[in-house]
Amino acid sequence: MKLTIKRGDTVQVLAGNDRKKTGRVIAVDKKNIRITVEGVNIRSKHTRPTQANPHGGIITLEMPIHYSNVKKVEN
């Protein structure tokens, strides 16, 4: 499947909790047909303490959404 959306494009979300939001594409996963959009589909993840983050805690991540749930918006 050829994806027409590339990193850096502006897209609008068509389905899900973040519908009608727009954002810039951060990453494209061609194998799983998923796209990560800036400021969309934000989830919380609990982390254990590590050397890089000695206290651990909760971090927020932008998770990928399916390619069919977005459309490209012309600038």
PQR file with spaces between the fields and no chain letter, atoms N, CA, C, O and H, PARSE charges and radii, in Angstrom:
ATOM       1  N    MET     1       0.841   -1.178    0.000 -0.4000 1.5000
ATOM       2  CA   MET     1       0.000    0.000    0.000 -0.0000 2.0000
ATOM       3  C    MET     1       0.887    1.241    0.000  0.5500 1.7000
ATOM       4  O    MET     1       1.814    1.346    0.803 -0.5500 1.4000
ATOM       5  N    LYS     2       0.606    2.164   -0.885 -0.4000 1.5000
ATOM       6  CA   LYS     2       1.385    3.398   -0.958 -0.0000 2.0000
ATOM       7  C    LYS     2       0.700    4.475   -0.115  0.5500 1.7000
ATOM       8  O    LYS     2      -0.478    4.774   -0.312 -0.5500 1.4000
ATOM       9  H    LYS     2      -0.148    2.079   -1.537  0.4000 1.0000
ATOM      10  N    LEU     3       1.449    5.053    0.823 -0.4000 1.5000
ATOM      11  CA   LEU     3       0.912    6.092    1.684 -0.0000 2.0000
ATOM      12  C    LEU     3       1.202    7.458    1.059  0.5500 1.7000
ATOM      13  O    LEU     3       2.332    7.739    0.661 -0.5500 1.4000
ATOM      14  H    LEU     3       2.406    4.810    0.983  0.4000 1.0000
ATOM      15  N    THR     4       0.173    8.303    0.977 -0.4000 1.5000
ATOM      16  CA   THR     4       0.350    9.630    0.392 -0.0000 2.0000
ATOM      17  C    THR     4       0.729   10.661    1.440  0.5500 1.7000
ATOM      18  O    THR     4       1.161   11.761    1.094 -0.5500 1.4000
ATOM      19  H    THR     4      -0.745    8.075    1.300  0.4000 1.0000
ATOM      20  N    ILE     5       0.575   10.329    2.707 -0.4000 1.5000
ATOM      21  CA   ILE     5       0.922   11.252    3.796 -0.0000 2.0000
ATOM      22  C    ILE     5       2.349   10.977    4.238  0.5500 1.7000
ATOM      23  O    ILE     5       2.734    9.831    4.468 -0.5500 1.4000
ATOM      24  H    ILE     5       0.224    9.436    2.988  0.4000 1.0000
ATOM      25  N    LYS     6       3.124   12.043    4.352 -0.4000 1.5000
ATOM      26  CA   LYS     6       4.532   11.918    4.741 -0.0000 2.0000
ATOM      27  C    LYS     6       4.802   12.740    5.991  0.5500 1.7000
ATOM      28  O    LYS     6       3.975   13.554    6.403 -0.5500 1.4000
ATOM      29  H    LYS     6       2.811   12.974    4.165  0.4000 1.0000
ATOM      30  N    ARG     7       5.959   12.523    6.586 -0.4000 1.5000
ATOM      31  CA   ARG     7       6.351   13.255    7.780 -0.0000 2.0000
ATOM      32  C    ARG     7       6.427   14.752    7.459  0.5500 1.7000
ATOM      33  O    ARG     7       6.988   15.151    6.438 -0.5500 1.4000
ATOM      34  H    ARG     7       6.631   11.862    6.251  0.4000 1.0000
ATOM      35  N    GLY     8       5.855   15.567    8.342 -0.4000 1.5000
ATOM      36  CA   GLY     8       5.856   17.009    8.148 -0.0000 2.0000
ATOM      37  C    GLY     8       4.563   17.547    7.558  0.5500 1.7000
ATOM      38  O    GLY     8       4.332   18.755    7.610 -0.5500 1.4000
ATOM      39  H    GLY     8       5.399   15.242    9.170  0.4000 1.0000
ATOM      40  N    ASP     9       3.706   16.689    6.995 -0.4000 1.5000
ATOM      41  CA   ASP     9       2.425   17.125    6.443 -0.0000 2.0000
ATOM      42  C    ASP     9       1.466   17.505    7.570  0.5500 1.7000
ATOM      43  O    ASP     9       1.605   17.034    8.699 -0.5500 1.4000
ATOM      44  H    ASP     9       3.893   15.707    6.952  0.4000 1.0000
ATOM      45  N    THR    10       0.503   18.351    7.258 -0.4000 1.5000
ATOM      46  CA   THR    10      -0.547   18.702    8.210 -0.0000 2.0000
ATOM      47  C    THR    10      -1.764   17.852    7.894  0.5500 1.7000
ATOM      48  O    THR    10      -2.199   17.773    6.746 -0.5500 1.4000
ATOM      49  H    THR    10       0.390   18.733    6.341  0.4000 1.0000
ATOM      50  N    VAL    11      -2.318   17.207    8.941 -0.4000 1.5000
ATOM      51  CA   VAL    11      -3.464   16.320    8.753 -0.0000 2.0000
ATOM      52  C    VAL    11      -4.562   16.671    9.752  0.5500 1.7000
ATOM      53  O    VAL    11      -4.319   17.312   10.775 -0.5500 1.4000
ATOM      54  H    VAL    11      -1.964   17.272    9.874  0.4000 1.0000
ATOM      55  N    GLN    12      -5.783   16.229    9.425 -0.4000 1.5000
ATOM      56  CA   GLN    12      -6.929   16.380   10.312 -0.0000 2.0000
ATOM      57  C    GLN    12      -7.427   14.989   10.661  0.5500 1.7000
ATOM      58  O    GLN    12      -7.512   14.117    9.796 -0.5500 1.4000
ATOM      59  H    GLN    12      -5.981   15.708    8.595  0.4000 1.0000
ATOM      60  N    VAL    13      -7.760   14.783   11.937 -0.4000 1.5000
ATOM      61  CA   VAL    13      -8.247   13.490   12.404 -0.0000 2.0000
ATOM      62  C    VAL    13      -9.734   13.387   12.105  0.5500 1.7000
ATOM      63  O    VAL    13     -10.495   14.314   12.381 -0.5500 1.4000
ATOM      64  H    VAL    13      -7.692   15.491   12.640  0.4000 1.0000
ATOM      65  N    LEU    14     -10.151   12.247   11.536 -0.4000 1.5000
ATOM      66  CA   LEU    14     -11.538   12.041   11.135 -0.0000 2.0000
ATOM      67  C    LEU    14     -12.334   11.206   12.117  0.5500 1.7000
ATOM      68  O    LEU    14     -13.562   11.296   12.132 -0.5500 1.4000
ATOM      69  H    LEU    14      -9.533   11.494   11.312  0.4000 1.0000
ATOM      70  N    ALA    15     -11.673   10.384   12.952 -0.4000 1.5000
ATOM      71  CA   ALA    15     -12.394    9.478   13.839 -0.0000 2.0000
ATOM      72  C    ALA    15     -11.685    9.370   15.169  0.5500 1.7000
ATOM      73  O    ALA    15     -10.484    9.616   15.272 -0.5500 1.4000
ATOM      74  H    ALA    15     -10.676   10.311   12.940  0.4000 1.0000
ATOM      75  N    GLY    16     -12.444    8.999   16.188 -0.4000 1.5000
ATOM      76  CA   GLY    16     -11.865    8.796   17.514 -0.0000 2.0000
ATOM      77  C    GLY    16     -12.122    9.968   18.442  0.5500 1.7000
ATOM      78  O    GLY    16     -12.856   10.896   18.103 -0.5500 1.4000
ATOM      79  H    GLY    16     -13.420    8.799   16.105  0.4000 1.0000
ATOM      80  N    ASN    17     -11.506    9.916   19.623 -0.4000 1.5000
ATOM      81  CA   ASN    17     -11.709   10.953   20.630 -0.0000 2.0000
ATOM      82  C    ASN    17     -11.142   12.302   20.198  0.5500 1.7000
ATOM      83  O    ASN    17     -11.612   13.342   20.659 -0.5500 1.4000
ATOM      84  H    ASN    17     -10.909    9.162   19.898  0.4000 1.0000
ATOM      85  N    ASP    18     -10.150   12.302   19.331 -0.4000 1.5000
ATOM      86  CA   ASP    18      -9.505   13.536   18.900 -0.0000 2.0000
ATOM      87  C    ASP    18      -9.993   14.000   17.535  0.5500 1.7000
ATOM      88  O    ASP    18      -9.270   14.705   16.832 -0.5500 1.4000
ATOM      89  H    ASP    18      -9.768   11.457   18.956  0.4000 1.0000
ATOM      90  N    ARG    19     -11.216   13.614   17.145 -0.4000 1.5000
ATOM      91  CA   ARG    19     -11.719   13.978   15.818 -0.0000 2.0000
ATOM      92  C    ARG    19     -11.795   15.496   15.677  0.5500 1.7000
ATOM      93  O    ARG    19     -12.061   16.211   16.643 -0.5500 1.4000
ATOM      94  H    ARG    19     -11.803   13.041   17.717  0.4000 1.0000
ATOM      95  N    LYS    20     -11.559   15.965   14.473 -0.4000 1.5000
ATOM      96  CA   LYS    20     -11.546   17.377   14.072 -0.0000 2.0000
ATOM      97  C    LYS    20     -10.296   18.128   14.527  0.5500 1.7000
ATOM      98  O    LYS    20     -10.176   19.321   14.252 -0.5500 1.4000
ATOM      99  H    LYS    20     -11.343   15.384   13.689  0.4000 1.0000
ATOM     100  N    LYS    21      -9.374   17.474   15.205 -0.4000 1.5000
ATOM     101  CA   LYS    21      -8.118   18.124   15.571 -0.0000 2.0000
ATOM     102  C    LYS    21      -7.157   18.044   14.390  0.5500 1.7000
ATOM     103  O    LYS    21      -7.191   17.098   13.604 -0.5500 1.4000
ATOM     104  H    LYS    21      -9.471   16.504   15.429  0.4000 1.0000
ATOM     105  N    THR    22      -6.303   19.054   14.282 -0.4000 1.5000
ATOM     106  CA   THR    22      -5.290   19.039   13.240 -0.0000 2.0000
ATOM     107  C    THR    22      -3.918   19.049   13.883  0.5500 1.7000
ATOM     108  O    THR    22      -3.750   19.527   15.005 -0.5500 1.4000
ATOM     109  H    THR    22      -6.275   19.823   14.921  0.4000 1.0000
ATOM     110  N    GLY    23      -2.947   18.524   13.175 -0.4000 1.5000
ATOM     111  CA   GLY    23      -1.585   18.487   13.685 -0.0000 2.0000
ATOM     112  C    GLY    23      -0.607   18.091   12.603  0.5500 1.7000
ATOM     113  O    GLY    23      -0.989   17.704   11.499 -0.5500 1.4000
ATOM     114  H    GLY    23      -3.083   18.136   12.263  0.4000 1.0000
ATOM     115  N    ARG    24       0.668   18.198   12.948 -0.4000 1.5000
ATOM     116  CA   ARG    24       1.750   17.874   12.020 -0.0000 2.0000
ATOM     117  C    ARG    24       2.150   16.414   12.230  0.5500 1.7000
ATOM     118  O    ARG    24       2.205   15.942   13.366 -0.5500 1.4000
ATOM     119  H    ARG    24       0.978   18.513   13.846  0.4000 1.0000
ATOM     120  N    VAL    25       2.424   15.710   11.155 -0.4000 1.5000
ATOM     121  CA   VAL    25       2.823   14.300   11.223 -0.0000 2.0000
ATOM     122  C    VAL    25       4.260   14.222   11.731  0.5500 1.7000
ATOM     123  O    VAL    25       5.163   14.845   11.172 -0.5500 1.4000
ATOM     124  H    VAL    25       2.379   16.093   10.232  0.4000 1.0000
ATOM     125  N    ILE    26       4.459   13.448   12.798 -0.4000 1.5000
ATOM     126  CA   ILE    26       5.784   13.268   13.389 -0.0000 2.0000
ATOM     127  C    ILE    26       6.473   12.041   12.810  0.5500 1.7000
ATOM     128  O    ILE    26       7.660   12.087   12.487 -0.5500 1.4000
ATOM     129  H    ILE    26       3.725   12.942   13.252  0.4000 1.0000
ATOM     130  N    ALA    27       5.727   10.936   12.676 -0.4000 1.5000
ATOM     131  CA   ALA    27       6.313    9.689   12.196 -0.0000 2.0000
ATOM     132  C    ALA    27       5.283    8.902   11.388  0.5500 1.7000
ATOM     133  O    ALA    27       4.079    9.008   11.618 -0.5500 1.4000
ATOM     134  H    ALA    27       4.763   10.899   12.938  0.4000 1.0000
ATOM     135  N    VAL    28       5.781    8.109   10.434 -0.4000 1.5000
ATOM     136  CA   VAL    28       4.937    7.246    9.611 -0.0000 2.0000
ATOM     137  C    VAL    28       5.473    5.829    9.702  0.5500 1.7000
ATOM     138  O    VAL    28       6.651    5.586    9.440 -0.5500 1.4000
ATOM     139  H    VAL    28       6.760    8.023   10.247  0.4000 1.0000
ATOM     140  N    ASP    29       4.600    4.884   10.078 -0.4000 1.5000
ATOM     141  CA   ASP    29       4.962    3.471   10.155 -0.0000 2.0000
ATOM     142  C    ASP    29       4.295    2.758    8.982  0.5500 1.7000
ATOM     143  O    ASP    29       3.107    2.439    9.037 -0.5500 1.4000
ATOM     144  H    ASP    29       3.643    5.081   10.291  0.4000 1.0000
ATOM     145  N    LYS    30       5.063    2.509    7.920 -0.4000 1.5000
ATOM     146  CA   LYS    30       4.499    1.912    6.709 -0.0000 2.0000
ATOM     147  C    LYS    30       4.100    0.460    6.912  0.5500 1.7000
ATOM     148  O    LYS    30       3.155   -0.015    6.280 -0.5500 1.4000
ATOM     149  H    LYS    30       6.028    2.768    7.875  0.4000 1.0000
ATOM     150  N    LYS    31       4.802   -0.251    7.780 -0.4000 1.5000
ATOM     151  CA   LYS    31       4.517   -1.672    7.993 -0.0000 2.0000
ATOM     152  C    LYS    31       3.143   -1.877    8.628  0.5500 1.7000
ATOM     153  O    LYS    31       2.386   -2.748    8.198 -0.5500 1.4000
ATOM     154  H    LYS    31       5.570    0.134    8.293  0.4000 1.0000
ATOM     155  N    ASN    32       2.817   -1.079    9.650 -0.4000 1.5000
ATOM     156  CA   ASN    32       1.543   -1.216   10.359 -0.0000 2.0000
ATOM     157  C    ASN    32       0.495   -0.205    9.887  0.5500 1.7000
ATOM     158  O    ASN    32      -0.611   -0.168   10.427 -0.5500 1.4000
ATOM     159  H    ASN    32       3.432   -0.372    9.999  0.4000 1.0000
ATOM     160  N    ILE    33       0.828    0.610    8.891 -0.4000 1.5000
ATOM     161  CA   ILE    33      -0.063    1.621    8.321 -0.0000 2.0000
ATOM     162  C    ILE    33      -0.586    2.548    9.422  0.5500 1.7000
ATOM     163  O    ILE    33      -1.794    2.755    9.544 -0.5500 1.4000
ATOM     164  H    ILE    33       1.726    0.580    8.452  0.4000 1.0000
ATOM     165  N    ARG    34       0.327    3.099   10.216 -0.4000 1.5000
ATOM     166  CA   ARG    34      -0.048    3.990   11.306 -0.0000 2.0000
ATOM     167  C    ARG    34       0.756    5.278   11.233  0.5500 1.7000
ATOM     168  O    ARG    34       1.883    5.301   10.740 -0.5500 1.4000
ATOM     169  H    ARG    34       1.308    2.930   10.116  0.4000 1.0000
ATOM     170  N    ILE    35       0.153    6.349   11.734 -0.4000 1.5000
ATOM     171  CA   ILE    35       0.757    7.675   11.685 -0.0000 2.0000
ATOM     172  C    ILE    35       0.717    8.291   13.072  0.5500 1.7000
ATOM     173  O    ILE    35      -0.299    8.203   13.761 -0.5500 1.4000
ATOM     174  H    ILE    35      -0.763    6.330   12.135  0.4000 1.0000
ATOM     175  N    THR    36       1.815    8.917   13.489 -0.4000 1.5000
ATOM     176  CA   THR    36       1.867    9.633   14.752 -0.0000 2.0000
ATOM     177  C    THR    36       1.730   11.117   14.453  0.5500 1.7000
ATOM     178  O    THR    36       2.492   11.679   13.667 -0.5500 1.4000
ATOM     179  H    THR    36       2.641    8.989   12.930  0.4000 1.0000
ATOM     180  N    VAL    37       0.734   11.752   15.099 -0.4000 1.5000
ATOM     181  CA   VAL    37       0.434   13.162   14.864 -0.0000 2.0000
ATOM     182  C    VAL    37       0.707   13.942   16.139  0.5500 1.7000
ATOM     183  O    VAL    37       0.390   13.489   17.239 -0.5500 1.4000
ATOM     184  H    VAL    37       0.114   11.295   15.737  0.4000 1.0000
ATOM     185  N    GLU    38       1.297   15.118   15.980 -0.4000 1.5000
ATOM     186  CA   GLU    38       1.666   15.961   17.106 -0.0000 2.0000
ATOM     187  C    GLU    38       0.405   16.462   17.834  0.5500 1.7000
ATOM     188  O    GLU    38      -0.470   17.076   17.223 -0.5500 1.4000
ATOM     189  H    GLU    38       1.554   15.487   15.086  0.4000 1.0000
ATOM     190  N    GLY    39       0.326   16.190   19.147 -0.4000 1.5000
ATOM     191  CA   GLY    39      -0.780   16.665   19.969 -0.0000 2.0000
ATOM     192  C    GLY    39      -2.054   15.855   19.866  0.5500 1.7000
ATOM     193  O    GLY    39      -3.091   16.289   20.368 -0.5500 1.4000
ATOM     194  H    GLY    39       1.037   15.691   19.643  0.4000 1.0000
ATOM     195  N    VAL    40      -2.015   14.690   19.229 -0.4000 1.5000
ATOM     196  CA   VAL    40      -3.208   13.860   19.029 -0.0000 2.0000
ATOM     197  C    VAL    40      -2.963   12.475   19.619  0.5500 1.7000
ATOM     198  O    VAL    40      -1.852   11.950   19.544 -0.5500 1.4000
ATOM     199  H    VAL    40      -1.173   14.338   18.820  0.4000 1.0000
ATOM     200  N    ASN    41      -4.005   11.884   20.208 -0.4000 1.5000
ATOM     201  CA   ASN    41      -3.961   10.540   20.790 -0.0000 2.0000
ATOM     202  C    ASN    41      -2.892   10.444   21.882  0.5500 1.7000
ATOM     203  O    ASN    41      -2.035    9.561   21.842 -0.5500 1.4000
ATOM     204  H    ASN    41      -4.907   12.311   20.270  0.4000 1.0000
ATOM     205  N    ILE    42      -2.947   11.345   22.845 -0.4000 1.5000
ATOM     206  CA   ILE    42      -1.975   11.388   23.931 -0.0000 2.0000
ATOM     207  C    ILE    42      -2.404   10.409   25.013  0.5500 1.7000
ATOM     208  O    ILE    42      -3.551   10.426   25.460 -0.5500 1.4000
ATOM     209  H    ILE    42      -3.643   12.062   22.878  0.4000 1.0000
ATOM     210  N    ARG    43      -1.473    9.554   25.433 -0.4000 1.5000
ATOM     211  CA   ARG    43      -1.714    8.544   26.462 -0.0000 2.0000
ATOM     212  C    ARG    43      -0.680    8.688   27.570  0.5500 1.7000
ATOM     213  O    ARG    43       0.427    9.177   27.342 -0.5500 1.4000
ATOM     214  H    ARG    43      -0.541    9.540   25.070  0.4000 1.0000
ATOM     215  N    SER    44      -1.056    8.253   28.781 -0.4000 1.5000
ATOM     216  CA   SER    44      -0.138    8.284   29.920 -0.0000 2.0000
ATOM     217  C    SER    44       0.502    6.921   30.086  0.5500 1.7000
ATOM     218  O    SER    44      -0.156    5.893   29.926 -0.5500 1.4000
ATOM     219  H    SER    44      -1.955    7.856   28.966  0.4000 1.0000
ATOM     220  N    LYS    45       1.786    6.914   30.407 -0.4000 1.5000
ATOM     221  CA   LYS    45       2.518    5.667   30.585 -0.0000 2.0000
ATOM     222  C    LYS    45       3.262    5.738   31.910  0.5500 1.7000
ATOM     223  O    LYS    45       3.964    6.711   32.181 -0.5500 1.4000
ATOM     224  H    LYS    45       2.320    7.749   30.537  0.4000 1.0000
ATOM     225  N    HIS    46       3.108    4.704   32.738 -0.4000 1.5000
ATOM     226  CA   HIS    46       3.806    4.624   34.017 -0.0000 2.0000
ATOM     227  C    HIS    46       5.189    4.019   33.775  0.5500 1.7000
ATOM     228  O    HIS    46       5.317    2.996   33.102 -0.5500 1.4000
ATOM     229  H    HIS    46       2.538    3.913   32.518  0.4000 1.0000
ATOM     230  N    THR    47       6.225    4.660   34.330 -0.4000 1.5000
ATOM     231  CA   THR    47       7.581    4.177   34.122 -0.0000 2.0000
ATOM     232  C    THR    47       8.250    3.857   35.450  0.5500 1.7000
ATOM     233  O    THR    47       7.984    4.494   36.469 -0.5500 1.4000
ATOM     234  H    THR    47       6.121    5.490   34.877  0.4000 1.0000
ATOM     235  N    ARG    48       9.106    2.876   35.418 -0.4000 1.5000
ATOM     236  CA   ARG    48       9.889    2.515   36.598 -0.0000 2.0000
ATOM     237  C    ARG    48      11.096    3.436   36.705  0.5500 1.7000
ATOM     238  O    ARG    48      11.504    4.038   35.712 -0.5500 1.4000
ATOM     239  H    ARG    48       9.322    2.359   34.590  0.4000 1.0000
ATOM     240  N    PRO    49      11.666    3.550   37.885 -0.5600 1.5000
ATOM     241  CA   PRO    49      12.890    4.340   38.012  0.2800 2.0000
ATOM     242  C    PRO    49      14.047    3.713   37.231  0.5500 1.7000
ATOM     243  O    PRO    49      14.257    2.500   37.270 -0.5500 1.4000
ATOM     244  N    THR    50      14.788    4.561   36.526 -0.4000 1.5000
ATOM     245  CA   THR    50      15.974    4.137   35.783 -0.0000 2.0000
ATOM     246  C    THR    50      17.084    5.138   36.075  0.5500 1.7000
ATOM     247  O    THR    50      16.875    6.113   36.796 -0.5500 1.4000
ATOM     248  H    THR    50      14.617    5.546   36.495  0.4000 1.0000
ATOM     249  N    GLN    51      18.257    4.895   35.516 -0.4000 1.5000
ATOM     250  CA   GLN    51      19.349    5.844   35.711 -0.0000 2.0000
ATOM     251  C    GLN    51      19.033    7.180   35.037  0.5500 1.7000
ATOM     252  O    GLN    51      19.400    8.236   35.553 -0.5500 1.4000
ATOM     253  H    GLN    51      18.427    4.103   34.930  0.4000 1.0000
ATOM     254  N    ALA    52      18.367    7.138   33.910 -0.4000 1.5000
ATOM     255  CA   ALA    52      18.019    8.365   33.210 -0.0000 2.0000
ATOM     256  C    ALA    52      16.902    9.121   33.932  0.5500 1.7000
ATOM     257  O    ALA    52      16.890   10.352   33.943 -0.5500 1.4000
ATOM     258  H    ALA    52      18.069    6.279   33.491  0.4000 1.0000
ATOM     259  N    ASN    53      15.968    8.388   34.530 -0.4000 1.5000
ATOM     260  CA   ASN    53      14.845    8.987   35.246 -0.0000 2.0000
ATOM     261  C    ASN    53      14.758    8.330   36.624  0.5500 1.7000
ATOM     262  O    ASN    53      13.997    7.378   36.796 -0.5500 1.4000
ATOM     263  H    ASN    53      15.978    7.388   34.520  0.4000 1.0000
ATOM     264  N    PRO    54      15.527    8.821   37.619 -0.5600 1.5000
ATOM     265  CA   PRO    54      15.643    8.130   38.902  0.2800 2.0000
ATOM     266  C    PRO    54      14.352    8.029   39.703  0.5500 1.7000
ATOM     267  O    PRO    54      14.221    7.135   40.538 -0.5500 1.4000
ATOM     268  N    HIS    55      13.399    8.922   39.470 -0.4000 1.5000
ATOM     269  CA   HIS    55      12.167    8.883   40.254 -0.0000 2.0000
ATOM     270  C    HIS    55      11.055    8.090   39.573  0.5500 1.7000
ATOM     271  O    HIS    55      10.054    7.768   40.213 -0.5500 1.4000
ATOM     272  H    HIS    55      13.505    9.649   38.791  0.4000 1.0000
ATOM     273  N    GLY    56      11.209    7.774   38.304 -0.4000 1.5000
ATOM     274  CA   GLY    56      10.142    7.099   37.580 -0.0000 2.0000
ATOM     275  C    GLY    56       8.981    8.054   37.398  0.5500 1.7000
ATOM     276  O    GLY    56       9.190    9.258   37.257 -0.5500 1.4000
ATOM     277  H    GLY    56      12.022    8.036   37.784  0.4000 1.0000
ATOM     278  N    GLY    57       7.755    7.539   37.399 -0.4000 1.5000
ATOM     279  CA   GLY    57       6.583    8.401   37.333 -0.0000 2.0000
ATOM     280  C    GLY    57       5.741    8.167   36.100  0.5500 1.7000
ATOM     281  O    GLY    57       5.827    7.119   35.459 -0.5500 1.4000
ATOM     282  H    GLY    57       7.585    6.560   37.514  0.4000 1.0000
ATOM     283  N    ILE    58       4.927    9.156   35.774 -0.4000 1.5000
ATOM     284  CA   ILE    58       3.997    9.063   34.656 -0.0000 2.0000
ATOM     285  C    ILE    58       4.450   10.035   33.568  0.5500 1.7000
ATOM     286  O    ILE    58       4.666   11.220   33.823 -0.5500 1.4000
ATOM     287  H    ILE    58       4.857   10.007   36.294  0.4000 1.0000
ATOM     288  N    ILE    59       4.590    9.507   32.351 -0.4000 1.5000
ATOM     289  CA   ILE    59       4.950   10.356   31.218 -0.0000 2.0000
ATOM     290  C    ILE    59       3.818   10.299   30.190  0.5500 1.7000
ATOM     291  O    ILE    59       3.067    9.325   30.145 -0.5500 1.4000
ATOM     292  H    ILE    59       4.416    8.545   32.144  0.4000 1.0000
ATOM     293  N    THR    60       3.696   11.339   29.369 -0.4000 1.5000
ATOM     294  CA   THR    60       2.670   11.355   28.329 -0.0000 2.0000
ATOM     295  C    THR    60       3.334   11.141   26.975  0.5500 1.7000
ATOM     296  O    THR    60       4.382   11.717   26.682 -0.5500 1.4000
ATOM     297  H    THR    60       4.306   12.131   29.405  0.4000 1.0000
ATOM     298  N    LEU    61       2.712   10.310   26.165 -0.4000 1.5000
ATOM     299  CA   LEU    61       3.232    9.965   24.846 -0.0000 2.0000
ATOM     300  C    LEU    61       2.161   10.171   23.788  0.5500 1.7000
ATOM     301  O    LEU    61       0.973   10.000   24.061 -0.5500 1.4000
ATOM     302  H    LEU    61       1.861    9.842   26.403  0.4000 1.0000
ATOM     303  N    GLU    62       2.574   10.534   22.591 -0.4000 1.5000
ATOM     304  CA   GLU    62       1.673   10.590   21.449 -0.0000 2.0000
ATOM     305  C    GLU    62       1.713    9.226   20.773  0.5500 1.7000
ATOM     306  O    GLU    62       2.753    8.818   20.257 -0.5500 1.4000
ATOM     307  H    GLU    62       3.539   10.673   22.369  0.4000 1.0000
ATOM     308  N    MET    63       0.608    8.534   20.774 -0.4000 1.5000
ATOM     309  CA   MET    63       0.542    7.201   20.209 -0.0000 2.0000
ATOM     310  C    MET    63       0.065    7.279   18.755  0.5500 1.7000
ATOM     311  O    MET    63      -0.647    8.211   18.381 -0.5500 1.4000
ATOM     312  H    MET    63      -0.237    8.866   21.193  0.4000 1.0000
ATOM     313  N    PRO    64       0.460    6.298   17.939 -0.5600 1.5000
ATOM     314  CA   PRO    64       0.067    6.319   16.531  0.2800 2.0000
ATOM     315  C    PRO    64      -1.417    6.000   16.330  0.5500 1.7000
ATOM     316  O    PRO    64      -2.028    5.297   17.135 -0.5500 1.4000
ATOM     317  N    ILE    65      -1.980    6.528   15.246 -0.4000 1.5000
ATOM     318  CA   ILE    65      -3.352    6.225   14.862 -0.0000 2.0000
ATOM     319  C    ILE    65      -3.337    5.664   13.440  0.5500 1.7000
ATOM     320  O    ILE    65      -2.376    5.863   12.697 -0.5500 1.4000
ATOM     321  H    ILE    65      -1.483    7.099   14.593  0.4000 1.0000
ATOM     322  N    HIS    66      -4.395    4.970   13.072 -0.4000 1.5000
ATOM     323  CA   HIS    66      -4.447    4.325   11.764 -0.0000 2.0000
ATOM     324  C    HIS    66      -4.530    5.358   10.643  0.5500 1.7000
ATOM     325  O    HIS    66      -5.136    6.420   10.790 -0.5500 1.4000
ATOM     326  H    HIS    66      -5.176    4.808   13.676  0.4000 1.0000
ATOM     327  N    TYR    67      -3.914    5.019    9.538 -0.4000 1.5000
ATOM     328  CA   TYR    67      -3.831    5.894    8.367 -0.0000 2.0000
ATOM     329  C    TYR    67      -5.208    6.306    7.844  0.5500 1.7000
ATOM     330  O    TYR    67      -5.376    7.422    7.354 -0.5500 1.4000
ATOM     331  H    TYR    67      -3.422    4.157    9.418  0.4000 1.0000
ATOM     332  N    SER    68      -6.188    5.414    7.947 -0.4000 1.5000
ATOM     333  CA   SER    68      -7.508    5.692    7.400 -0.0000 2.0000
ATOM     334  C    SER    68      -8.286    6.698    8.237  0.5500 1.7000
ATOM     335  O    SER    68      -9.324    7.186    7.790 -0.5500 1.4000
ATOM     336  H    SER    68      -6.052    4.507    8.346  0.4000 1.0000
ATOM     337  N    ASN    69      -7.818    7.022    9.432 -0.4000 1.5000
ATOM     338  CA   ASN    69      -8.525    7.946   10.309 -0.0000 2.0000
ATOM     339  C    ASN    69      -8.039    9.390   10.181  0.5500 1.7000
ATOM     340  O    ASN    69      -8.426   10.241   10.981 -0.5500 1.4000
ATOM     341  H    ASN    69      -6.974    6.626    9.795  0.4000 1.0000
ATOM     342  N    VAL    70      -7.206    9.673    9.195 -0.4000 1.5000
ATOM     343  CA   VAL    70      -6.739   11.042    8.990 -0.0000 2.0000
ATOM     344  C    VAL    70      -6.880   11.430    7.517  0.5500 1.7000
ATOM     345  O    VAL    70      -6.934   10.575    6.633 -0.5500 1.4000
ATOM     346  H    VAL    70      -6.892    8.981    8.545  0.4000 1.0000
ATOM     347  N    LYS    71      -6.939   12.736    7.280 -0.4000 1.5000
ATOM     348  CA   LYS    71      -6.894   13.228    5.903 -0.0000 2.0000
ATOM     349  C    LYS    71      -5.933   14.393    5.842  0.5500 1.7000
ATOM     350  O    LYS    71      -5.787   15.148    6.804 -0.5500 1.4000
ATOM     351  H    LYS    71      -6.895   13.431    7.998  0.4000 1.0000
ATOM     352  N    LYS    72      -5.277   14.532    4.700 -0.4000 1.5000
ATOM     353  CA   LYS    72      -4.299   15.577    4.497 -0.0000 2.0000
ATOM     354  C    LYS    72      -5.010   16.916    4.320  0.5500 1.7000
ATOM     355  O    LYS    72      -6.009   17.012    3.609 -0.5500 1.4000
ATOM     356  H    LYS    72      -5.396   13.919    3.919  0.4000 1.0000
ATOM     357  N    VAL    73      -4.477   17.953    4.983 -0.4000 1.5000
ATOM     358  CA   VAL    73      -5.043   19.297    4.892 -0.0000 2.0000
ATOM     359  C    VAL    73      -4.036   20.163    4.149  0.5500 1.7000
ATOM     360  O    VAL    73      -2.850   20.171    4.480 -0.5500 1.4000
ATOM     361  H    VAL    73      -3.665   17.875    5.561  0.4000 1.0000
ATOM     362  N    GLU    74      -4.504   20.880    3.163 -0.4000 1.5000
ATOM     363  CA   GLU    74      -3.629   21.771    2.398 -0.0000 2.0000
ATOM     364  C    GLU    74      -3.349   23.012    3.224  0.5500 1.7000
ATOM     365  O    GLU    74      -4.242   23.548    3.880 -0.5500 1.4000
ATOM     366  H    GLU    74      -5.467   20.874    2.895  0.4000 1.0000
ATOM     367  N    ASN    75      -2.114   23.460    3.188 -0.4000 1.5000
ATOM     368  CA   ASN    75      -1.723   24.647    3.965 -0.0000 2.0000
ATOM     369  C    ASN    75      -2.165   25.916    3.302  0.5500 1.7000
ATOM     370  O    ASN    75      -1.916   27.003    3.822 -0.5500 1.4000
ATOM     371  H    ASN    75      -1.389   23.024    2.656  0.4000 1.0000
